[in-house]
Amino acid sequence: MPDPDRPDLAAMVVPLGRALVAAELPVLERNGLSMWAYGVLLGLELEPVYTQAALAKAIGADKTRIIGVLDDLQRRGLIERAPDPADRRVNLVSLTEEGRAVRDRAQREIRDREEEMLAALPRADRQAFLRTLHTLWSNVTAERDSQPPRV
């Protein structure tokens, strides 16, 4: 039976998410990244080369929304886009060495800030929290990925 005295999950998660975003923003700004740009760089970690449409789907973005972000990242030398040899109408996106370095530096700094927040939990609780959060995240992303694309 659910605990009637606990707040709803969204009531707990949303303020935590806002605090995490607030902690990330100075790191991203210092590294010259927007939240979407960071999402793109992280998305390219899973597969080194994506079509623009597949990358957008992988990071949960509308493919038209990330075009400007991709343009900026390419102009700055953080990603490369090249025509797909199998279909020249499609661009393949990959990280450059500089893009990997910026992504890795920003991620290290963000993880350091996360560790400061997680320090409020005993080690066993921290590990259980991260494991549980990862399971819930995996379920939500798997469900999202199984949905047909919105037209």
N, C-alpha and C positions, 0 to 999 in steps of 0.2 A: 504494500500500500504506500503511495507517495506521501512524503512528509508535507503536511499542510502548512507548516511554518516556514518552509524554505521559499525563496523567491523563484519565479519562473526562470528557466535556463537563459532565455534571451535577456532577462533583466540582470543576470549575472555576467553573461558573456559580452554583451554590447559595451558596457563601461570598461571591461577588461580590454576589449578590442580597441576602444578609443585610446586607452592609456598606452597600449602597445604601439599604435600608429603615432601618437604624440612622441613616444620615445624614439621611433624610427626616423621621423621627419628630419631632425637635425643631422642625423647620419647621412641620409639620402642627399640632403642639400649640400653637405660638405663634400660629397662625392659627385655632385652635379647630376643627380638622378631624381626623376619624379617617381611616384609610387608605381605608375604604369611601366616606366622604363626599367625599374628594378624587377618588376614582375616578368618583363620580357627576358631580361638577362637570366633570371632564375629559371624561366621556362626552357631556355636553351641549354640548361644544365642536364636535363633529362635525355635529350637527344641533341647531338651536335648540329644537326641540320633539320629544319622544318620547312614546310611550305608556310607562307604567311597565314593561310586559312587554318592549317593544323596547329600552328603556334597560338593563334587567337583562341581556338577551342581549348587547347591545353591550359591556358592561363585564365580561361573564363571571360574572355573579352570578345566584343563584337569585332569582326575582322576589319571593318572600316574604321573603328575607333583607334586601332593601333598603327595605322599607316603613318600618321604624323610622328608618332613615337619612334617607329622604325626609321623614318627619314632622318630624324634628329640623331639617333644612335649611329646610323650609317655615316652621316656627315661628320660625327665626332670620332669615327674610326673604331667604334666599339662592336659593331656587327658588320657583316658583309651580306649583300644580297646578290644572287646570281641566277640567271635563268636556269630552270631545270632542263637538263639535256633531253629528258624524256618528253617534256612538254614546255616549250619555250614561252608559253603564256603564263607560266607559273614561276614565281620567284622562290628560291630556296634561301633560308636565313640561317646564318651561323655566327658564332662568337669569334671575334678576333682575340689575339693574345691580350691586347689592351682591355678589351671588354671583359675577358675572364679575370684580369687583375682587378679591375674596378668592382666587378661583381663580388669577387672573393673578399676584397677589403671591406666593402659595405656590409657583407654578410657577417664577417668576423666582428665588426663593430656593433651590429644589431644583436648578434648572439651574446656579446658581452653585456649589453643593456638588459637583455632577457634574463641573463644569469643573475643580475642585480635584483630583478623582480622575483625570480624563483628562489632566491636566497631566503625568503620568508618561510619557505617550506622545509621541513626536515628532508633529508636526502631520499628516504624511501617514499615519502609522499610526492616529492618532486618527480621521481622516476615513474610512479604510478600515474600521476597527473599527465605527464608527457605521453606515456603509453596510451592512456585512455583518450586523450585529445587526438593523438595520431589515428587511433581506430575510428573515432567519430568523423574526423576529416576524411579518411580514406573512404568511408561509407558514403559520405556526401559527394565527394568528387567522382566516385565510381557511378553513383546514380546520375550525376550531372552528365558524365561522359557517355552514358548509355541513352540519353535523350536525343531524339532527332534534332538536327539544327533548326533554329528558328528562321523563318523566311521573312 
